[in-house]
Amino acid sequence: MTSSPAPQHPVSATPAPHALAVALAHVRGESRAGRHREALAAALALQPGAPDGRDVLYLIAANQRCLGLIEPALATLARLEQHHPGYSLLHQERGHCHVARRERAAAVEAFTHAVRCNPALLASWRMLERLHRQHGDGAAAAAAAAQVATLEALPAELVRAGGLYSDGELGGAEAVLRAFLLMDGKHFEARHLLARVLRQRRALAESERLFEALLAEAPQHAGVRADHARVLIDRQDFAAALTTLGPLLAIHPADRDALNLKAIASAGSGDHATAIALHRALLALDPGQAQRHLSLAQSQQALGDASGAIASCHAALALRPGFGDAWWSLANLKTYRFTADEIARMRADEAAAHARPGERLALCFALGKALEDAGDHAASWECYRQGNALKRAEQPDALDALEAAMRRQIASCTPALFAAHAGGGDPDPAPIFIVGLPRSGSTLIEQILASHSCVAASRELPDLPRIALELEGPRDDARQPRYPAVLAELDAAQLRGLGRRYLDATRAWRQGRPLFIDKMPNNFRDIGLIHLMLPNARIIDVRREPMACCFSNLKQLFAAGQPFCYGIEDIARYYRAYLDLMRHWDRVLPGRVLRVHYEDMVEALEPGVRRILAHCDLDFEPACLDFHRTARAIATPSSEQVRQPIYRSALEQWRHYEPWLAPLREALGEALTGWRD
């Protein structure tokens, strides 16, 4: 067998400090020159400063293998896999190690894993062709050869960008593709890959525009149509995603990927019955998908089938022990009680050396809830603390931008602005916006209103934030955003158009009723925009006592967003900024917002219900007091709680954690007494 190729040299997935980048470049240079002993020594010298660094571990393993140190190389690759299991080059390098040991089956398995992770790995496809031919497997060799031919026919830049994309090197992939498209701006596959890269980089608007242009050129392209649906799902435009999937499923009705996307979009649009049917059909074809069992559980929970959700979570855990999201989904039911054996299993899974960061994060929050229910509040708090620390590390600077955005609202949304735009916007009174902080009791208010015969419930709709984001528009200087100052430049017709656009986008949620609810808590940041484009919409601010509200956020792992909830100082700062902004709205738009205190609703339900209904110009209906009997899909963490009669126990739950919450009390400061203003 011919000798193995020298190791490939990846670009770092995230920008490294300059000194490390220079050192890595030196190691790669030594390796390319065949000085593997010197390269290995230099890579090992870098390890103390980057013990789990992907590129350092890869270069150590690759040079160990080139020096014939196969066992140490495999051990290094095993360590690399613990931290970066989807990195394609580690699997390719493992394949080369098995080739060196003449272990054909293991080599084929490793190279196959590599191309599954990264279909652009030309070296792995060539090795697979060679290994299959040597074994006499002509069909497999021909399939690998076809992949080699396809890659060799593509521009080298596109192959390189594809490899970078598959290994998570999104910045590098985008740079390569943009440079290539400057020379060949019409190249279809390059634009398709760029659209996929932009989606992963969360440049969703640009990604969507690219996919729309590609579909206009090739409406039957199944891959582009599926990717278009993915970006629409990311933008929470679920109706549009279902529309774009229609032609694909008409041609390929059994396409599992398209059916999975339809299930996701159906659940997102509130059609959980369709989502459940699709998940069950797909599980009948492949019952070994732990993630699909979990997706089924989430739709079952939304429809109030707690026992079905529990069974589906257990099925997911049977297939994938240590599946943190499944444990957290059980905890997030709020009514599930863990056994001592389950707590022990979670502790062991969380402590395991091979536990991935995402799994450990979910397990920390699930253990926090399990131990809280068991009365071990000290251990529970430690789990919540660890979970918050892991989550906050993913997005360390998010709060600064949010606070700056709220200060801009105060500066731009003045009485003069509202006076100048009086009479603008769309007069339709249909929307009821329920705003506030997460975990403030907004789902309770939503459930009460949704129990009224004239009100339709929806979900936490993304339409208003999308309009605000588009008003932002392209900007050259991210430090000087256009929104909300741009509101002063809009005329009455433009504001009316924005209101009509929002109403058209949300019309499906009305269900033939005159009013509907938009329960996106963060919309409190954009009350000025709501007032200008929908002057007759109702706005209800649900507020909860700060210690209880902040603690409830600290123990909640949200599916997405809410980056301010994962640290005592962060949630206290956000609560204070929320109070400041709501006080501003009260000053410049007096009487526009109805304030509802969660504690008042718990203590005296009927007067609170009558006050809310009066604000919405609705007659009293007894069903609003029996809100827990109203059957509907609920996709928030409080779904099971609002299916029970109102109870007082949640008001004081935070007091079990008082020994650890002194920093929260101090950080809240004036908010502790001023929250009822």
C-alpha positions in Angstrom: 0.0 0.0 0.0 1.3 3.5 -0.8 2.4 5.8 2.0 -0.1 8.0 3.7 -0.3 11.6 2.7 1.0 14.4 5.0 -1.6 15.9 7.3 -3.9 18.6 6.0 -3.7 21.9 7.7 -7.0 23.5 8.8 -7.8 27.1 9.5 -8.8 27.8 13.1 -12.6 27.9 13.6 -12.4 31.0 15.8 -9.7 33.7 15.7 -6.9 32.7 18.0 -4.6 35.2 19.8 -1.9 36.4 17.5 0.9 34.5 19.2 -1.0 31.2 19.0 -1.8 31.8 15.3 1.8 32.5 14.5 2.9 29.4 16.4 0.3 27.2 14.6 1.5 28.5 11.3 5.1 27.5 12.2 4.0 24.0 13.1 2.2 23.7 9.8 5.2 24.9 7.9 7.5 22.4 9.6 5.0 19.6 8.8 4.6 20.6 5.2 8.4 20.5 4.9 8.4 16.9 6.3 10.1 18.0 9.5 7.6 16.0 11.6 9.8 15.6 14.7 10.3 19.4 14.9 6.6 20.0 14.1 5.5 17.6 16.8 7.7 19.2 19.4 6.4 22.6 18.6 2.8 21.4 18.7 3.3 19.7 22.1 4.8 23.0 23.4 1.5 24.7 22.5 -0.7 22.3 24.4 -0.5 23.7 27.9 -2.0 27.0 26.6 -4.7 25.2 24.5 -5.3 21.8 26.2 -8.5 21.2 24.3 -7.7 23.2 21.2 -8.8 21.6 18.0 -5.9 22.6 15.7 -3.3 21.9 18.3 -4.6 18.3 19.0 -5.0 17.6 15.3 -1.5 18.7 14.5 -0.1 16.6 17.3 -1.9 13.5 16.1 -1.1 14.1 12.5 2.6 14.4 13.1 2.6 11.5 15.5 1.2 9.4 12.8 3.7 10.6 10.2 6.5 9.6 12.7 5.0 6.1 13.0 3.7 6.7 16.5 0.3 5.2 15.7 -0.9 4.3 19.2 -0.1 7.8 20.6 -1.8 9.4 17.5 -5.0 7.4 18.0 -5.0 8.4 21.7 -4.7 12.0 20.7 -7.5 11.6 18.2 -9.7 10.1 20.9 -9.1 13.1 23.1 -9.8 15.4 20.1 -13.1 13.6 19.5 -14.2 14.3 23.1 -14.2 18.0 22.4 -14.8 18.2 18.6 -16.6 15.1 17.6 -17.8 16.5 14.2 -14.4 17.6 13.0 -13.9 15.8 9.7 -10.1 15.8 9.7 -9.9 13.9 12.9 -11.8 11.0 11.3 -9.7 11.3 8.1 -6.5 11.2 10.2 -7.9 8.1 12.1 -8.4 6.5 8.7 -4.7 7.1 7.8 -3.7 5.5 11.2 -5.7 2.4 10.5 -4.2 2.2 6.9 -0.8 2.3 8.5 -1.8 -0.6 10.7 -3.4 -2.4 7.7 -6.8 -2.4 9.4 -8.9 -2.0 6.2 -12.4 -2.3 7.8 -11.6 0.3 10.5 -10.0 2.6 7.9 -13.1 2.4 5.7 -15.3 3.2 8.6 -13.1 6.2 9.6 -12.9 7.6 6.1 -16.7 7.1 5.6 -17.3 9.0 8.8 -15.0 11.8 7.6 -16.9 12.3 4.3 -20.2 12.2 6.1 -19.0 15.1 8.2 -17.4 16.8 5.2 -18.4 15.7 1.7 -15.6 17.8 0.2 -12.8 15.7 1.7 -11.1 14.7 -1.6 -8.3 12.8 0.2 -10.8 10.6 2.1 -12.8 9.8 -1.1 -9.6 8.8 -2.9 -8.6 6.5 0.0 -12.1 5.0 0.0 -11.8 4.3 -3.8 -8.4 2.7 -3.3 -9.4 0.6 -0.3 -12.6 -0.7 -2.0 -10.8 -1.6 -5.2 -8.1 -3.5 -3.2 -10.9 -5.4 -1.5 -12.7 -6.1 -4.8 -15.7 -4.1 -4.0 -16.3 -2.6 -7.4 -19.6 -0.9 -6.8 -18.3 1.0 -3.7 -15.1 1.9 -5.5 -17.1 3.3 -8.4 -19.3 5.4 -6.1 -16.2 6.8 -4.4 -14.6 7.4 -7.8 -17.7 9.3 -8.9 -17.4 11.6 -5.8 -13.7 12.2 -6.7 -14.6 13.1 -10.2 -17.3 15.5 -9.0 -15.0 17.2 -6.7 -12.2 17.4 -9.2 -14.6 19.0 -11.7 -15.5 21.8 -9.4 -13.4 24.9 -9.0 -10.8 24.4 -6.3 -12.1 27.4 -4.4 -15.5 25.9 -4.2 -14.1 22.6 -2.9 -12.1 24.5 -0.3 -15.0 26.5 0.8 -17.2 23.4 1.1 -14.6 21.8 3.4 -14.4 24.9 5.5 -18.1 25.1 5.8 -18.5 21.4 6.8 -15.9 21.9 9.5 -17.5 25.0 10.9 -15.0 27.4 9.4 -17.8 29.8 8.4 -15.7 33.0 8.2 -13.1 31.3 6.0 -15.7 29.7 3.8 -17.5 33.1 3.3 -14.2 34.8 2.4 -13.3 32.2 -0.1 -16.8 32.2 -1.7 -17.0 36.0 -1.9 -13.6 36.3 -3.5 -14.6 33.5 -6.0 -17.9 35.2 -6.9 -16.1 38.5 -7.7 -14.7 36.6 -10.6 -17.7 34.4 -11.4 -20.8 36.1 -9.9 -23.3 33.8 -11.6 -21.9 30.4 -10.4 -24.9 28.6 -9.1 -23.3 26.2 -6.6 -21.1 28.9 -5.2 -24.1 31.1 -4.5 -25.9 28.2 -3.1 -23.1 27.4 -0.7 -22.7 31.1 0.2 -26.4 31.2 1.1 -25.9 28.2 3.4 -22.9 29.7 5.0 -24.8 33.0 5.6 -27.6 31.0 7.2 -25.2 29.4 9.6 -23.7 32.8 10.4 -27.2 34.1 11.2 -27.2 36.6 8.3 -30.7 35.3 7.7 -32.1 38.2 5.6 -29.2 38.0 3.0 -29.4 34.2 3.0 -33.1 34.3 2.3 -32.6 36.7 -0.6 -30.0 34.5 -2.1 -32.2 31.4 -1.9 -35.1 33.3 -3.5 -32.9 34.2 -6.4 -31.6 30.7 -6.8 -35.2 29.3 -6.8 -36.2 31.8 -9.4 -33.5 30.3 -11.7 -34.1 26.7 -10.7 -37.5 26.1 -9.1 -37.1 22.3 -9.2 -33.8 22.3 -7.4 -34.6 20.1 -4.3 -31.6 21.1 -2.3 -32.1 24.8 -2.7 -35.8 24.5 -1.9 -35.1 22.5 1.3 -32.4 25.0 2.3 -34.8 27.9 1.6 -37.3 26.3 4.0 -34.6 26.0 6.6 -33.8 29.7 6.6 -37.5 30.5 6.7 -37.9 28.3 9.7 -34.9 30.1 11.3 -36.7 33.4 10.7 -39.8 31.8 12.3 -41.7 32.4 9.0 -43.3 29.0 9.3 -46.2 29.6 6.9 -43.7 30.6 4.1 -41.6 27.5 4.9 -44.6 25.3 4.4 -45.4 27.1 1.2 -41.9 26.5 -0.2 -41.9 22.9 0.9 -45.2 22.2 -1.0 -43.6 21.8 -4.5 -40.8 19.7 -3.1 -43.1 17.3 -1.4 -45.4 17.2 -4.5 -42.5 15.8 -6.5 -40.9 13.8 -3.7 -43.7 12.9 -1.2 -41.5 10.4 0.7 -38.5 12.7 1.1 -37.6 12.3 4.7 -35.7 15.5 5.0 -38.6 17.5 3.5 -41.1 15.7 5.8 -38.9 16.5 8.8 -38.8 20.2 7.8 -42.6 20.1 7.3 -43.0 18.7 10.9 -40.8 21.5 12.3 -42.7 24.2 10.4 -46.0 22.7 11.3 -45.1 22.7 15.0 -43.8 26.3 14.7 -47.1 27.4 13.1 -49.1 25.8 16.0 -50.3 22.8 14.0 -48.9 20.3 16.5 -51.3 17.6 15.4 -49.7 17.5 11.9 -46.3 17.6 13.5 -47.1 14.6 15.7 -48.4 12.6 12.7 -45.3 13.4 10.7 -42.9 12.5 13.5 -44.7 9.2 14.1 -44.6 8.4 10.4 -40.9 9.1 10.3 -40.3 7.1 13.5 -42.1 4.1 11.9 -39.4 4.2 9.1 -36.5 4.8 11.5 -37.4 4.3 15.2 -33.8 4.8 16.3 -33.8 8.7 16.2 -33.5 10.0 19.7 -34.0 13.7 18.5 -37.2 12.8 16.7 -38.7 11.2 19.9 -37.8 14.5 21.6 -39.4 16.6 18.9 -42.5 14.4 19.3 -42.5 15.0 23.0 -42.4 18.8 22.6 -45.5 18.8 20.4 -47.2 16.4 22.8 -46.5 18.8 25.6 -47.8 21.7 23.7 -51.1 19.9 23.2 -51.3 19.0 26.9 -50.5 15.3 26.5 -48.1 15.2 29.4 -48.0 11.4 29.7 -47.3 11.1 26.0 -44.5 13.6 26.3 -43.0 11.8 29.2 -43.0 8.4 27.3 -41.4 10.1 24.3 -38.6 11.6 26.4 -38.0 8.2 28.0 -37.8 6.7 24.5 -35.2 9.3 23.5 -33.2 8.5 26.6 -33.3 4.8 26.0 -31.7 5.4 22.6 -29.3 8.0 23.7 -28.3 7.9 27.4 -27.0 11.2 28.7 -29.3 13.1 26.2 -29.3 16.4 28.1 -32.2 18.0 26.1 -34.4 15.0 26.9 -33.7 15.3 30.6 -34.4 19.0 30.5 -37.6 18.5 28.6 -38.8 16.3 31.4 -37.8 18.9 33.9 -39.4 21.7 31.8 -42.8 20.0 32.1 -42.6 21.5 35.6 -45.0 18.7 36.9 -42.6 15.8 36.4 -40.9 14.4 39.5 -37.6 12.5 39.0 -36.8 9.3 40.9 -33.7 8.9 42.9 -32.3 6.6 40.2 -32.9 9.2 37.5 -31.1 11.8 39.6 -28.2 9.5 40.0 -28.1 8.8 36.3 -28.1 12.6 35.5 -25.4 13.2 38.0 -23.2 10.5 36.4 -23.9 11.8 32.9 -23.1 15.4 33.8 -19.9 14.4 35.5 -18.7 12.1 32.7 -15.4 13.3 31.1 -16.9 12.7 27.6 -20.0 14.9 28.2 -20.3 17.5 25.5 -20.8 21.1 26.7 -24.4 21.3 25.3 -25.3 18.1 27.1 -23.7 19.2 30.3 -25.5 22.5 30.2 -29.0 20.9 29.8 -28.2 18.3 32.5 -27.2 21.1 34.9 -30.6 22.8 34.6 -32.5 19.5 34.7 -30.6 18.5 37.8 -31.3 21.9 39.4 -35.1 21.3 38.9 -34.9 17.7 40.1 -33.0 18.6 43.3 -35.3 21.6 43.9 -38.3 19.2 43.9 -36.4 16.9 46.2 -35.8 19.7 48.7 -32.0 19.8 48.3 -31.8 23.5 47.6 -28.1 23.9 48.2 -27.2 21.2 45.6 -30.0 22.5 43.3 -28.5 26.1 43.4 -25.1 24.8 42.5 -26.5 23.1 39.5 -28.4 26.2 38.4 -25.2 28.2 39.0 -23.1 25.9 36.8 -25.7 25.8 34.1 -25.9 29.6 34.0 -22.1 29.9 33.8 -21.9 27.5 30.9 -24.8 29.3 29.0 -23.5 32.8 29.7 -20.0 31.8 28.3 -21.7 31.3 24.9 -22.8 34.9 24.6 -20.8 37.0 27.1 -21.5 40.6 25.8 -25.2 40.4 24.7 -26.6 42.6 27.5 -24.5 45.7 26.6 -26.2 45.8 23.2 -29.7 45.3 24.7 -29.2 48.1 27.2 -27.9 50.4 24.5 -31.0 49.6 22.3 -33.3 50.5 25.2 -31.5 53.8 25.8 -32.0 54.6 22.1 -35.7 54.0 22.5 -35.9 56.5 25.3 -33.8 59.1 23.3 -35.8 58.7 20.1 -39.4 58.0 21.1 -40.4 61.4 22.5 -43.7 63.2 22.9 -42.8 65.3 19.9 -42.4 62.2 17.8 -45.8 60.8 18.7 -47.5 64.2 18.3 -46.0 64.6 14.9 -47.3 61.2 13.8 -50.8 61.3 15.4 -53.4 59.8 13.1 -50.9 57.5 11.4 -50.8 53.7 11.3 -53.5 51.1 10.7 -56.6 51.6 12.8 -57.4 47.9 13.2 -57.8 47.1 16.9 -57.3 43.3 16.5 -53.9 42.8 18.2 -53.4 42.4 21.9 -49.7 42.6 22.8 -48.7 41.0 26.0 -45.3 42.2 27.0 -42.9 42.0 30.0 -40.0 39.9 31.1 -39.9 36.1 30.6 -41.3 34.1 33.5 -43.4 37.1 34.6 -46.8 35.4 34.3 -47.6 36.4 30.7 -48.7 32.9 29.8 -51.3 33.1 32.5 -52.7 36.3 31.1 -52.6 34.9 27.6 -54.5 31.8 28.8 -57.2 34.0 30.5 -57.7 36.1 27.4 -57.6 33.0 25.1 -60.5 31.6 27.1 -62.7 34.4 25.8 -64.9 33.7 22.8 -63.7 36.8 21.0 -60.0 36.3 21.4 -57.7 34.0 19.5 -54.3 32.9 20.9 -51.3 32.6 18.7 -47.7 32.2 20.1 -44.7 34.4 20.6 -44.8 35.9 17.2 -41.6 37.1 15.4 -43.4 39.6 13.1 -42.9 42.8 15.1 -39.2 42.1 15.8 -38.7 41.4 12.1 -40.2 44.7 11.1 -38.0 46.5 13.7 -35.0 44.7 12.3 -35.8 45.6 8.7 -36.3 49.3 9.7 -32.7 49.0 10.9 -31.7 48.3 7.3 -28.1 48.0 6.1 -25.7 50.2 8.1 -22.0 51.1 7.7 -21.4 51.7 11.4 -22.9 49.2 13.8 -22.3 51.7 16.6 -24.9 54.1 15.1 -28.0 52.1 14.3 -30.8 53.7 12.3 -33.7 52.3 14.4 -35.5 53.7 16.3 -34.4 57.2 15.2 -35.6 56.3 11.7 -39.2 56.4 13.0 -39.1 60.2 12.7 -38.6 59.9 9.0 -41.7 57.8 8.3 -44.9 59.4 7.1 -48.5 58.4 7.8 -48.7 56.2 4.7 -45.5 54.3 5.6 -46.7 53.7 9.2 -50.0 52.5 7.9 -48.2 50.2 5.5 -46.2 48.7 8.4 -49.3 48.2 10.4 -51.1 46.5 7.5 -48.0 44.3 6.8 -48.0 43.1 10.4 -51.8 42.4 10.3 -51.4 40.5 7.0 -48.6 38.4 8.3 -50.5 37.5 11.5 -54.0 37.1 9.9 -53.9 33.3 10.0 -53.8 33.4 13.8 -57.2 35.2 14.1 -59.3 32.0 13.6 -62.3 34.2 12.6 -62.2 36.1 15.9 -62.1 39.9 16.2 -59.0 40.0 18.5 -55.8 37.9 18.7 -52.9 37.8 21.1 -49.2 38.4 20.3 -47.4 37.2 23.4 -43.8 38.1 22.6 -42.5 39.4 25.9 -39.6 41.3 24.4 -42.0 43.5 22.4 -41.9 45.9 25.4 -38.8 47.3 23.8 -40.8 48.4 20.7 -44.0 49.9 22.2 -43.3 53.1 20.4 -43.3 51.3 17.1 -46.5 49.4 18.1 -48.2 52.7 18.9 -47.2 54.4 15.6 -48.2 51.6 13.3 -51.1 50.1 15.2 -52.5 53.0 17.3 -55.6 51.0 18.5 -53.8 47.8 19.5 -54.0 46.9 23.2 -50.8 46.5 25.2 -50.6 44.7 28.5 -47.4 44.8 30.6 -47.3 41.8 32.9 -45.0 42.4 35.8 -43.8 40.2 38.6 -42.0 40.9 41.9 -38.3 41.2 41.0 -36.7 38.6 43.2 -39.3 36.0 42.1 -39.1 36.9 38.5 -35.3 37.1 38.3 -34.9 33.8 40.1 -37.4 32.1 37.9 -35.3 33.2 34.9 -32.1 32.0 36.4 -33.4 28.5 36.7 -34.9 28.4 33.1 -33.0 27.1 30.1 -34.7 28.8 27.1 -34.9 27.2 23.7 -33.5 30.4 22.1 -32.8 34.0 22.8 -33.1 35.7 26.3 -29.3 36.0 26.7 -29.8 38.3 29.7 -31.2 35.4 31.9 -28.0 33.5 32.7 -26.3 35.5 35.4 -27.4 37.4 38.6 -25.9 40.7 37.5 -27.3 40.3 34.0 -30.9 39.6 34.9 -30.9 42.3 37.6 -29.5 44.8 35.0 -32.1 43.8 32.5 -34.9 44.1 35.0 -33.8 47.6 35.9 -33.5 48.5 32.2 -37.0 47.2 31.7 -38.4 49.3 34.5 -36.6 52.4 33.1 -38.1 51.8 29.6 -41.6 51.1 30.8 -41.5 54.3 32.9 -40.5 56.1 29.8 -43.5 54.6 27.9 -45.8 55.6 30.8 -44.5 59.2 30.5 -44.7 59.7 26.8 -47.8 57.5 26.2 -49.8 57.9 29.4 -52.5 55.3 29.8 -51.5 53.4 26.7 -50.2 50.3 28.5 -52.2 48.4 31.1 -50.0 47.1 33.9 -50.9 43.8 35.4 -49.1 42.6 38.5 -48.9 38.8 38.6 -49.2 38.7 42.4 -52.5 40.7 42.2 -53.9 38.1 39.8 -53.0 35.3 42.2 -54.5 37.0 45.2 -57.7 38.2 43.5 -58.4 36.6 40.2 -61.8 37.8 39.3 -61.2 41.6 39.7 -58.0 41.2 37.7 -59.7 39.4 34.9 -62.5 42.0 34.7 -59.9 44.8 34.6 -58.0 43.1 31.7 -61.2 42.4 29.8 -62.4 46.0 30.2 -59.0 47.2 28.9 -59.7 45.1 25.8 -63.3 46.3 25.4 -64.5 42.8 26.1 -67.5 41.7 28.1 -66.9 39.4 31.0 -67.2 35.7 30.4 -67.0 33.1 33.2 -64.7 30.9 31.0 -61.9 33.4 31.7 -62.0 32.4 35.4 -61.8 28.7 34.4 -58.9 29.3 32.1 -57.3 26.1 33.0 -60.0 24.2 31.2 -59.3 25.9 27.9 -57.8 23.4 25.5 -55.2 24.9 23.1 -51.6 24.4 22.1 -49.2 26.2 24.4 -45.5 26.2 23.6 -44.0 28.1 26.6 -42.4 26.7 29.8 -45.6 27.5 31.7 -47.7 25.2 29.5 -48.6 22.7 32.3 -48.9 25.3 35.0 -51.6 27.2 33.2 -53.6 24.0 32.7 -54.1 24.0 36.5 -56.2 26.3 38.7 -54.3 29.3 39.9 -52.0 28.7 42.9 -49.9 30.7 45.3 -46.9 28.5 45.9 -44.9 30.0 43.0 -44.9 33.4 44.7 -42.4 32.4 47.4 -40.4 29.6 45.7 -37.4 31.9 45.5 -37.1 32.1 49.3 -35.7 28.6 49.4 -32.7 30.1 47.7 -32.3 33.2 49.8 -28.9 32.2 51.2 -27.4 32.5 47.7 -29.5 35.4 46.4 -28.0 38.3 48.4 -26.0 39.4 45.3 -29.3 39.5 43.3 -31.0 41.6 45.9 -28.0 44.0 45.9 -27.9 44.2 42.1 -31.6 44.9 41.9 -31.3 47.9 44.2 -34.1 50.4 43.7 -36.1 47.9 41.7 -37.0 46.0 44.8 -39.2 48.9 46.0 -39.9 50.7 42.7 -41.3 47.8 40.6 -44.9 48.7 41.4 -44.6 52.3 40.2 
